[in-house]
């Protein structure tokens, strides 16, 4: 619990401090919607510049730098004269007045409007992703490993994160690890586990950032509190919000959540009265998102383009130039030390063949007409071969969702629905890009799809908030249509035609219906079961981990089968393991050859070469197998392990078995 609370505070507070560079009111609230992204921006700046300046750059040093940078920004905002580029009038310009931080009291309707969807999002997040021993998926262990390396090396540099716990060599030239630094900070401050901080981001930080961003964006375009609350709640029900964490990429879940608040900052910087300060914040938060999950910045950019023409206020030339200029400065300062890595990072961004080359029909089906795109929670994914449409609650919710989505384009007709137009724009843009990159073999399509590693699924997960928000827009469109018809043909008073009640009622009925349908165990349990199949779920893991942490001598390592989620032994308990971060292919032969030889020797794999010298080299003390899944790629035979004279069973908890390496396992002709 403490680790979760600390993780939330560490993620939100440093970025929230930057809200005080703006005067109290809507613009400060807008900055607060992007607080986690701003924190990531501050962390990115510190991660890059502290080592460049020769200063300590541990996780805690980065946290201290975040707070100092935020404080310096607040101080500068109070010292610099206002009104340089059209700031609001009427502020206290006295020397003392500049340092006052007046309170900001939101309207009661907004407090209620943001609390209800927050409870819905966090509740479903806990159902889906909470109560596990550690986050699901191999990539979660991969990211957890990064955070542990940051803690153990005392360095928040990318090269420190991308290294093994033994014989450390960098295994990636560039990887955006800003979020990993924040997880390391939370674990160190709380004394808790890295996995707890990661779960907090899945269940609290990401969902709350999405609620804040969507609610603020709808309200900025004159949407009512009830409609804004419904729009903020719907993405947790409609679309692959939770499914985006299926492979353990928590940054893949939280990135689109933060992109909404960033888009609002970008648009308000151009259209609002504070282009320089908001532009700097927009650039900083964009840099933070890039250093967390790079291609999610595409959603922020497209949404910002959709918001720009709709926000109130004049579009002045000076502001239009000052805002992007300030954003560029803010982003480049934060990303400066990483630019060569960003531009030179290749990783998986190579040429990809289209999934359905020249087949528009199949591509269109995947992106538009496959009914699996519109089921609750977006699980399973389109074209997966499985379907939940035989479940009554799923089928009813899908029909309701599709009906609302069909009506959503009416937002182009009703002025009251102008808040939905940016989302319709984003949906159309990314759907068109998805269809094109799925069916085209052209070099340009391959280049664009390379931004999300050529995976259709990653693009689908990038835009998961769109269908939820547009479902609410369609519900409101139906309500407004009924209102218009009644007002025209029944002859009601003008007050009825101008009432906001039908829109609020229609949105509330649809979201309440979807919430009830989603809360039925038959709706959410299949996805939860899938997460449980990809994660350690029982206390036998904790018990085995604690035993190994207490009994592994200093300087010794533990060999584990990676498929069984035993990497959390190192991530959460700090016990060094034989296998570390997966190396890039060009280094795999040199990096893994000895480790694999030691593993194959100890488990008595058929045809294994003698590996006792490697066992000594990597100081392997224990070997752990078990966990309920089949061995990873046939990495061992349980019967041969049990019969091996190179191992002796010393501890067992449930299906997890701990073997100590014997002298036969360490036999090395060249030793001594």
N, C-alpha and C positions, 0 to 999 in steps of 0.2 A: 504493500500500500504506500509506504513512504517513498519508495523508488518511483512509483507512478506519479505521486504528487510533485516530487522534485523534477521529474522529467517534464511535466506540464509547465511548471514555473520557469525552468530553464529555457523551454521552447518559446514561451510567450513574453516574459517580462522584459528582456533586453530590447526586443523589437518594439514592444509597446511603449517603452520610454521615448522612442523617436516620435511618437504621436504628439509629444509636447513641443515639438518644433513648430507646430501649427496652432492657431488660436482655437479656443474651445468652440465646439459646434460640429456640424456635419463633416467637415474636412478632417478633424481630429478623429472622429469615429471611423471615417473611411480608412485612415492610416492604421487604426487598431484592427480592422478586419484582416490586414496583411501582416499582423504582428509576427507569426511564425516565419514567414518569408523574410521579413526584415531582420529577424534574429539570425537566420541563415546567411543573410547578406553581411551582417556584422562579423559573424564567425568566419566567413570566407575571406573578408578583408584581413582579419587578424591572422588566419592560417597562412595567408600569402606573404604578408608584410613583416610579421614578427621574425621569422627565420631570415628574411632578406636583410633585416636590420641588425641581425645578430642577437636578438633578444630571446628569452625563453619562450618556447612555443608548445608547451604541454597543453592538455585539454583545459586545465584550470587557468593557465596563462591566457588562453584564448578567451575564456569566460570573463576574466578580469578586463581584458582588452575590449571586449564587447561593451561592457558597462562604461568603461572610460570613453570609448568612442561615442556612445549614446549621450553621455553627459556633456562631452565636448560639443556635440551637435546642438544640444539644447542651449548651452551657453552661447554658442555662435548665433543661434537664432534670436537670442535676446539682445545681443550686442549690435548685430547688423541692422541698419536703419530699415524700417518697413516702407512699403510703397514703391520700391524700385521698379517692379514690373507689375503694377496694378493690384497690390494687396488691398484687402478690405480696409475701409475707412472706419474711423470711430474707435480704434484701439488706443490704449493708454501708451503714449509715446514718451513719457517721462522715464528717466533713468531707472528709478525704482520700479515703475510699473511694468517695465519689460521683463522683470524677473518674477512677477506674480504668475502663479499657475492656478487660475480660477477653476472651480469645480465644474464638471460637466454632468448634468442630470438628464438622463434620457426620459422620454415620455413613458408613462406606464404601459401604454399599448405596445410600444416597441420592446419593452422588457419582456412582456408576456409573449409577444410575437416571436422573439428570438429564443426564449426559453423552451417553448413547446417543441419546435423542431430539434433543438439541441438534445432534449430528453429522448426523442424518438431515435435520433441518429446514434447517440451513445448507447441506448438500450439495445438496438439491433447490433451495434458493434460488439457489445459484450456477449450477446447470444452467439454471434458468429466467430469472434476471434479471441474472446476472453476465456479464462478458466483452463487454458492449456499450460503445460509445463513450460513451453517456450513457443515462439511463433512458428507457424507451419512453413514448410518448404525449404529446399536446399539453399536458395538464395538468402533466406533469413540467416542461416548459419554463416554464410559467406559475409554478409554485412556485419553480423555480430563479431566475426573474426576481425574485421577491420577495426571495430571499436576497441576490442581487447588489445590489439597491437598498438593502438594509439595510447592506451593506458600504460602498457608495459614498456614501451619505448620512451615515454615521456615526450612524444613529439606528435603534433597534429599534421605533419606533412603527409602528402600522398604516398611518397616512397616508404614512409614508416608504416602506414596502414597496409600497403600492398607488399607485405613480406611475411615470411614464415616465422614461427616461434623458435626455430632452430636453423642454423646456417642461413641467416636472413639474407635474402636477395630480393630486390623488387620484382614482383611478378606482373606488374602493369605499369605502363608509362604514365597513364592518366586515368584517374577514376574520381568522379565527384563525391567526396566524402564529407561534405559539410554536415549532413545529418548524422553521420557516424560520430563526428566530434561531439555533437550535442548529446548523443546517447552515452558517450564516454563521460561527459561532464556529469550527467544525471547519476550514473552508476558510482562515480567517485564521490560525489557530494552526499549521496544517500547511504553509501555502503552496501547497496543492493546489487541486483543482477542487471547486466546489460539487457537481457531478454525482457525484463520488466519495463525498462525504458522504451524498448522497441514496441512492446504491446501497447503502451500508453499512446504512442504515436498513431497506432492503428485504431484504437478505440476512442481516444479523446482528441488528440491534436488535429488529426486530419478531418474527422467529422465536424468538429467545432469550427475549424477554419472554413469548411465548405458552407456551413450554416451562416456564419458571419458574412462571407463574401456574397452569397446569393441573396440573402436578406438585404444587405446594403445596396446591392446593384438594383434590385427591384424597387426599393424605396427611393433611390436616387432618380429613378425614372417615373416617379409619382404613383407607384403601386401602393395600395393600401396595406396596413399591417397584417391583416388576415391573409390576403393573397400572397404577400411576401413570405409569411410563415409557412404557408402551404408549399410555395416554390422551394423553400429551403429544406423542407422535409422530404419531398418527393424523390430526390436522387438516391436516398438511402433505400428506397423501395423499388423503384423502376430503374433498370440499368445495372451494369456490372460493377457497382461501387465496391462491395465486399469481395466479389470474385477477383478483383484486380490484385488481391494479395495472395492469390492461389499458389504462386510459385515462390512466395516469400519476399517479394519486392515491396517492402513497406513504403519505400520512396515512390513506387509506381502508384500506390493508393493515395498518398498524401500530396503528390505533385499537382494533379488536377484540382484538388481541393484548394490549394494555395493560389493557383493560377487565377481564380475568379477575383480575389481581392487585389491581386497585382493588376489585372485588367482594369479594375475600377480606378486604381491609383493613376495608371497611365492616362486614362480618358479624362479624369478630373484635373490632371496636371495641364492638359491642353485646353480644356474648357473652363476650368475654375480660376479663382482669383489668386492662386499661389503657385504659379507655374514653376518657379525655381525650386522652392522647397519640396513640393510634391513631385517634381521631376526627379530630384535627387533621390527621394524615397522610392520612386518607381524604378529607377535604375538599380538601386541597391537591392531591392527585393527581387528584381529580375535576376540579378547576379546570384542571389541566394538560391533561387529555384534552379538555375543552371548548374550550380555546384551541388545540387541535391539529386536532380533527375532531369537531365539536359533538355530532352525534346518536349517536355511539358510547357516550355515557354511558348510553343506554337499556339496552344490554347489561349494563353494570356494575350498574345498578340492579336489573334482573330477576334476574340471577345472585345478587346479594346477598340478595334476598328468598328465593330458593330455598335458599341456604346457611344462613340464620338459624335455622330450626327444627331443623337437623340437627347443628349444631356442639355439641360437648360443653361442659358447664358450665351453671351456673344462669343463668336469665334474670332478673336482679335489676332492680328498678324504677329504682334510682339510676343504674345503668349504662345502662339503656335510654334514660334521659333525657339523661345526660351525653354519650353517644356522638354522637347526632345533633346535639345542641347544639354540641359541639366541631367536628364536621364542617362545620356551617353557618358557624361562625366562620372556620375554615380556608379554606373555599371563598370566602366573601364578601370576606375580606381580599385574597385573590389576584385575585378578579374585580372588586373594587370599581371600579377606574377604567374597566372595560370594560362595566359593567352597562347603561349607556344604549345602547351600540352593540349589545350582545347582544339586548336587548329590542326595539330598533328596527330590527334587521337584517331586511331583506325579501329582497333578492337574488332568488333563484328561488323563495322560499317564497310562492307565490301559489296560487290555486285550481287544482287539477288534476282533469281528468276521469278516472274510473275506466277501467282498461284493458278490462275485460269487464263493463260495467254490467248488473247483473241476471242475469249468467250464472254461477251458482254452479259448474256443471260445469267450465267452462273455467278458472275461478279455482282450483278444487280440483286440477285437473290440473296447473296450473303449480306449485302449492305442494306437492303431495303425490305424485301418480301419474306425472308425467313422468319416465321413466327417466333422462333426461339430468341430473336433479338428483343422481344417485348415482354418476356416473362419476368416475374418477380425475381429480383436479385441478379438477373442476367445469367442464370446458371441452369443447365450447361450452356456453353457458348454456341453460336450459330455453326452449323455444319459439323457439330461434334458427333452426330450419329445418335445421341441420346436425347430424350425429351422428357419434360415434366408436365406436358400439357394434358396428360391423363389424370393429373391431380385436380380435383374440382376447384380448389381455391386458386391454383395457378391459372387454370383455364379461364375462370371468371375475371381474374385480374388482368390477364392478357387481352381479353375482349374489351374491357373497360379502357385499358391503356391505348389500344389501337384506335378505338373510337375517338378518344380525346386527341390523339396525335393527328388524326385525319382533319380534325377541326382546328388544329393549332395554326395553320397558315392564315386563319381569319384575323390573326394579330396584325396583319397588314391592312385590315379594314377598320377595326375598332381602335380608336385613339387611346381608349383606356388600357389597351393591351400593348402599348408601345414598349413596355418593359420586356416583353418576350421577343421582340424583333432581333436583338443581338444573338439570342440563343438559336433562333431560326436560321439566322445568317451563319452561325458557327456550324450548325447541323448540316446545312446545305453544302458549305465549303468542304468540310471534312468528309462527308459522304461522297461528294464528287471526286475528291482526291483519292479516297479509298477505292472507289470503283476503277478509277484510272490506273492506279498503281497495282491493282489486283489483276487487271487484264492486259496491261501494256508491257511489251518487252523493250520499249524504247530506253535509251541510255538516261534520258531525263527522268523517266518514271523510276528507274532503278536508283538514280541518285537521290530522288526525293524519299523513296521508301527506305533508303539506307539510314535516314534520320531516326527511324524507329526500328532499325535492324531488319527491315524487310518483313516484319511480322504484322499481318492483318490484325491479329489479336491485340497487339500493343497499341495500334491506332484506335481500335474500338475502346480499349480501356482508357486511353487519353481523353476521350470525349464522353465519359460515362455520365456527367451531370446533365447533358443536353436533353435526353429523353425524359428525365424526370421533370425538369422545368417546363418543357413543352407539353407534357401531359397536363400540368396545371393550367397552362395557357389555353389548351383546348377545352378544358372544363369551363374556364371563365368565358371563352368564346361562345360555348353553348348557352351559358347563363345570360350573356349579353344579348344573344340572338332571341332567346325567349322573352327577355325584357323588352327588346325593341318591338317584337311582334305584339306583345300584350299592350304596350304603350300606343301602338299604331292602330290596332284593330279593336281593342276594348275601350279605347278612348280615355285612358287614365290620365291623371294630371301630369303636368310637366315634372313635378317633384319625383314621381315614380320613374320617369324616363331618365332622370339624373341620379337616381339612387345607386349607391355602391353595394347595396345589400345583395342583389342577385349574383354579382361576381364573387363576393365573399362566400355566399352560401354554396355556390356551385363548386368552388375550389375546395371548400371544407368537406363537402359531401364526398368528393372523389378521393381526397387524401385520407379521410377517415376510413373510407371503404377499403382502400388499398392497405392501410395500416392494419385493419382488422384481419383482412385476408392474409397479409404477410405474417401476422403474429401467430397464426395457426401452425402448430408444429409440423404438419405435413408440408408446409410451404418452405420453412427455413431449415428444417432438419437435414434434408439432403445435402445442402451446401456445408452445413456444420459437420456432417459426417465426413465429407470430403476433406475438410480441413483437418479433422482428427486423424485421418489416414495419412496425413503428411506431416505429422508433428508428434513429439513425445507427449503422451496424454496421461500417464499414470505416475504415481509417486516412486515407482521402482527406479526411475531415472534419477530422481533427486537423491534417493538413498545410495545408489551406486556411485553417483558423483561425489557425494559427501565422503564416502568411504575412500575413494581414490584420492581425494584432496587431502585426507588425513594421513594416508599411508604411502603416497608417492614421495620418495626421497628427493631432496633438492637436486636439481640438475638432471633428473631422470624424466623420461617421456613415456607416454601411453600410446599404444597402437590401437586404433579403432577402425571399425568398418563404417565409412562415412554415410552409407545409405541409412543407417539406423539412428540418425540424429544425435550421434554421440559427440559431434563437434561442440555441442553446448558444454561439454566437460571443460574445454578450454575457455570458451566465451564467458561462461558464468562463474567458473571456479578457478580459472587461471592455471590449470594443470596442462603443461606442454604436451602436444600430441605429435605423433610421427608425421601425419599429413597435415599440411597447413592450407593456405590459400591456393586455390587451383592456379597453376602457372599458365601463362600464355603459351600457345603451341610452339613458338620458336625456342622456348626455354624448357619445354617439358622433358625432353630427353635427358638433359643434364640434371634437372632439378628432381625428377621423380624416380629416376632409374634405381638409385640406391635404396630409396624408401620402399619402392615396390618389391625390390629383391629381398629386403628384410621382412616385409609382410608375407610374401609368398613362402619364404623359408620357415617362418614361425608357424603358419597355419598348415604347413606340410602340403602345399598345393602341388598337384601332379606336375612333374617336369620342372619343379622349382630348382634354381641354381643355388649352391651354398651361399647363405647370406649372413652367417654369424658375424663376420667382420662388419657388415653394415649395421647389425643389431648393436654391436659395441659402439660403432661410430655415432649412431643416433641415440645411444643410451636408453634403449627400450627396456623398461622395467615390467610393465604389465601390457596385456593384450585383452581387449574387451570385444565380445561379440554378443549377438542377440538383439532383442527389441521388437520381435514380432513380424518383421518383414523379410522377404527373401534376400539373400546376400547380394550386395551391390555388384552387378555384372559378373556373377559367379566368382566373387573374390575369395570365397572360402567354402569348405564343406564342413558343416558342424561335426560330423562323425570323425573326420580326419583331424580336426582341431582337438577333439576330446581324446583321441588316441595318440596324439603327438607327444614324444618324450621331450620335446623342446619347451613344453608348457606344462604347468600344473595348476589345477583349479584351486583358487584360494578364497573366492567369495562369489555368492550368487544371490541376486534379488530378482524374483520373478523369472522372466526369460533372459535377463542380462547376466552374463557370466564373465567373471574377471579371472584371468589366468596370469600367473607370474612366470616370467621367462626363466628357464633353467640354465644350468651351465652348458647343456647340450645345445640350447638355442643360441648361446653366445660363442660357441666353438669357432675359433678363428685361427687358422694355421700360422698366420703372420703375427699374432698378438704376442707382445712382450719380447 
